Amino acid sequence: MLERIFTKLESLLFGEGIARTEAEQRIVDEQTKNLFLYHFPTCPFCLRVRRVIKQLKLDIELRDINRVSEYRTELITNGGRSTVPCLRIQDGEGNVQWMYESSDITRYLVERFGQTREST
Ligand SMILES: N[C@@H](CCC(=O)N[C@@H](CS)C(=O)NCC(=O)O)C(=O)O
């Protein structure tokens, strides 16, 4: 329920977002399969990151650590801290990075996905 309210609020507040061709979006969708955001709906730092995810039209799986206890355990065991937001990033070789700090996460996402071919 709360999650639905926050999602709606986000879409009302933050417009249309980035424009990509279908081909560009398919490439981005493939790349975001290896990203997972550990979060919970009412965390303001998470809201900031989710807003950027929405604006950049990224299909990143959201893992709510308050709703699913396994996600919290994964975060603490593998990331080292229970703080959210945290972005789990896996590269092509299977190396995993756990990125904490909303400002680092938003910078990473904008740098990696903020450009379209048309805008470069
Ligand atoms: N400076 C951090 C603050 C993150 C933060 O304080 N997150 C809170 C939720 S709003 C949290 O996870 N607290 C629980 C904990 O640290 O275990 C950021 O910008 O990401």
PDBQT file of the ligand as one rigid body, heavy atoms in Angstrom, charges set to zero:
ROOT
HETATM    1  N1  LIG A 201      24.261   8.891   3.747  1.00  0.00    +0.000 N 
HETATM    2  C1  LIG A 201      23.418   7.760   3.442  1.00  0.00    +0.000 C 
HETATM    3  C2  LIG A 201      22.276   7.684   4.459  1.00  0.00    +0.000 C 
HETATM    4  C3  LIG A 201      21.499   6.393   4.356  1.00  0.00    +0.000 C 
HETATM    5  C4  LIG A 201      20.623   6.138   5.575  1.00  0.00    +0.000 C 
HETATM    6  O1  LIG A 201      20.721   6.816   6.609  1.00  0.00    +0.000 OA
HETATM    7  N2  LIG A 201      19.735   5.145   5.452  1.00  0.00    +0.000 N 
HETATM    8  C5  LIG A 201      18.895   4.754   6.553  1.00  0.00    +0.000 C 
HETATM    9  C6  LIG A 201      17.423   4.622   6.089  1.00  0.00    +0.000 C 
HETATM   10  S1  LIG A 201      16.717   6.168   5.631  1.00  0.00    +0.000 SA
HETATM   11  C7  LIG A 201      19.293   3.379   7.023  1.00  0.00    +0.000 C 
HETATM   12  O2  LIG A 201      19.506   2.469   6.244  1.00  0.00    +0.000 OA
HETATM   13  N3  LIG A 201      19.423   3.190   8.359  1.00  0.00    +0.000 N 
HETATM   14  C8  LIG A 201      19.611   1.894   8.948  1.00  0.00    +0.000 C 
HETATM   15  C9  LIG A 201      21.061   1.453   9.021  1.00  0.00    +0.000 C 
HETATM   16  O3  LIG A 201      21.974   2.248   8.746  1.00  0.00    +0.000 OA
HETATM   17  O4  LIG A 201      21.259   0.278   9.361  1.00  0.00    +0.000 OA
HETATM   18  C10 LIG A 201      22.906   7.873   2.009  1.00  0.00    +0.000 C 
HETATM   19  O5  LIG A 201      22.783   9.004   1.507  1.00  0.00    +0.000 OA
HETATM   20  O6  LIG A 201      22.677   6.844   1.384  1.00  0.00    +0.000 OA
ENDROOT
TORSDOF 0
